[in-house]
Amino acid sequence: MEESLGAGYAEHRVAVETSAKVLRAAYAHCPEDDETPVRFSLHAYKEAETLIEYAAKLDTIEYAFELSEKGHFQIDVDTRNSRIKFQYADSKADKADTPLRAREIEMVLSGERGRPDERLTQAITRVYDVLRPSVLVTGHERCTYKYSNALFDALHEYSAVRVQTVPEEMDATVLVDGFSFGELRSIWGALLALSDGHMMAHWIAVRDMKVKFPGRTMVFHKPRKQLEGLISQISHLSPETVRELLSLHLYDPHLAYMGPVLQPLLPLNSSEVCLPTKNQSQSGV
C-alpha cells in the first residue's frame, strides 16, 4: 500500500511539474483555429509519455544547475533517525531550506500525504455502486456510461468530501472578484468528481469487462456547453456562475508560463474542452 502511494505521488508530481513545459509547447505548435476531429489512440499516448519523460529529465538537469548556482552541493540522509539535511555553501540557506524540504519528504514517506479518509472511501464506494451497472463497452478500446440522477447525487456527495481533504481552508463566504471561496471549492470539487468518476468507469471496463486499453474514450472531453451543464448539476451552482468560473479555468499558455497548471480545462478546438484524467499502468497505479 505504502509503495503504491509513493509511486502514485511520484507519477502525479512528474506530470504536474512537466505540464508547464509540455502543454505550452503543444499549444505553440497547434493552430488556434484547428477544427480537426478529436481522436485518441495508443500511439498518441506513447508519444505523450515519451514527451513527459523527456521533459522530466530536462527539469532534473535544469534543477541541478539551479541548485549549484546557489551553492547547494550535498544532501545528508540519516536513515536511523529519519532526518534529511540539505547543505549549502551559504549557512543561511542551510537553515532556511532544510526544515521545509525535510518536512515535505517526511509527509510523503510517513504516509501522512495520501492517507485514506473514511468519508472519502464511503463516497467513492457509492459512486462505484451507482456507476458500475451503467458502464458499457461500445467498440474497440471504447466504453461509455450513463449520467443518471442517482449518479449526479453520488458525484455531488463525493465532490463535497473531496474538497475537504485539504485541512486549511478560507472562509466559504470570502469574496474574490465577485465569487465566494465556497463557489470556487464547489467548482473544483465537481471537476475532480467528474474526472475521478470517468476514470472509475474505465477501471470497471478494464477489470470487469476485460477491455485491454479503453484509450479512445479514456480522456474526458466534452463540448463546453455540455460540460457546463454537468458541472452545474454536480455543484448545485447556477449555470451562469458555472459558465463564468469555467471561463477562468480554461488553459491560457500565456498565463501559465513556467508555473503549475491551475487552469485544468484544455481547449481542444473552438467548442470542445478536455479535463485531465488520471491514467493507470498495468500495475494498477
Secondary structure as UniProt FT lines:
FT   HELIX           2..28
FT   TURN            32..33
FT   HELIX           42..69
FT   TURN            70..71
FT   STRAND          72..78
FT   TURN            79..82
FT   STRAND          83..88
FT   HELIX           91..110
FT   TURN            113..114
FT   HELIX           118..131
FT   HELIX           132..134
FT   STRAND          136..139
FT   TURN            140..141
FT   STRAND          142..144
FT   HELIX           149..162
FT   HELIX           163..165
FT   TURN            172..173
FT   STRAND          175..176
FT   TURN            177..178
FT   STRAND          179..180
FT   HELIX           181..208
FT   HELIX           215..218
FT   STRAND          220..223
FT   HELIX           224..235
FT   HELIX           239..248
FT   TURN            253..255
FT   TURN            257..258
FT   STRAND          265..267
FT   STRAND          272..275
FT   TURN            282..283
//
